[in-house]
């Protein structure tokens, strides 16, 4: 299932390998896919057709998706995305 610049299901599979992803398990998988599709659509709408989409671009797309999920689940007070040194979902330090 391709949706513009990246494959939706492949990207969803990658997202589940992000350390801390299990903290988002309260969301329905269909809601996760819907939110990811919206993020991919947003990124695809203004991505130059003559420009490649590399792995680091995919990582930032995943970060955007995870940030949307954190907001959707109202977990912004407790969770955040960090690079330590890879993309992770971590508890916010207060």
PyMOL commands that set and color helices and strands:
alter all, ss='L'
color gray80, all
select helices_A, chain A and resi 8-15+21-24+29-45+55-72
alter helices_A, ss='H'
color red, helices_A
select strands_A, chain A and resi 2-3+6-7+79-83+87-91
alter strands_A, ss='S'
color yellow, strands_A
deselect
rebuild
show_as cartoon
